[in-house]
Amino acid sequence: MTHYEITYIIKPDIEEEAKKTLIDRYDKIITDNGSSVIDSKDWEKKRLAYEIANYKEGIYHIVNVNAENDDAINEFDRLAKIDENMLRHMIIKRED
């Protein structure tokens, strides 16, 4: 079992309902591909170090995942790269 931490930045002007749908969608992608979500929580709305797609701030969201293989992580990465509501994402393999 491998532990991952996924951090992603959501556009700050997204509606609350659309943000909840986006988070639920990505949590479901992880679970549908054989991994388990330990926790999924908003961190906070923060000012970005540099402008991304004309945005100066973003909503940070953190997901901790236990994965048997990389299928869920690879699918999350693939879909996050093309999602227009996600400004950036980062996947870290934790050595716990």
N, C-alpha and C positions, 0 to 999 in steps of 0.2 A: 504494500500500500504506500503510495506516494502522496505527500501533502503539498498542495499548491495554494498560493495566495494570488488572487486576481484583483487588480485595482483598475477601475475604468472611470473616465471622466465623461459625464453626460452634459449635453448643452444646457446652459442655465435657463433658457427661455422655454423649455419644454413644459407642457401642462402637467399637473400632478398626476392625473389619470394616465396620461401617455407614459410618464416616467415609471409608474407602477407596472404598467403593461410591459415596458421594455425590460425591467428588472426580472419580472416573472418569466418572460420569454427566455432570457439568458440562463436563469436558474434551471428552467425546464430543459434547455439544451444540454446542460451538464448532467442532469439526472437521467435523461433519456438515452445518454450515451454511456451508461454504466458507472458513473461516478456519483458520489454523494456530496451534497452541500452541507457543510458543518454550520456555517452562518453566512448571512448575506445582509449587509447593513449599509445605510448611508453614513458617510463620514461627516462631511459638511460641504457647504458651498464655499469655495476658496478662490482667491485671486490667483491667476496663472502667472508663472514666471515670465512667460512670453505669450503673445497673442497667437491663438490657434483658430484659423478660419474666421477671423474678425471677432472672436470672443476673448474677453479679458478675464473671465472667471468661468468656473465650471462646478458641477456637482460631483463630488468624489464618492464612489461606491466601492466597497470592499467585499470580496467573496472568498471564503476559505473552503477548500475542496479536498476530499480524499478520493484518489483515483487509482484503480487497478492497472489501467493502461492509459495511453495518451489520446485515445479516441475523443473523449469529451473536451479535452484541452485544445486539441487541434481543430475541432469543429467550432468551439467558442472563438478561437483566434481567427478562423476563416470568415465567420459571419460578422465579427466585430470590425474587421477591416473594411467592410462594405456598408456598415450601418451609418446612415447620415446623422443620427442622433447621438452617436458616440464620438467624442473628439479624439480620445486616445485610450489605449489600454496597455496594461503591462501584466505579464504572467511570471510569477517567481516560484521556483521549486524550493520548498522549505526543507531544511535539514533539521528536523526536530528529533 
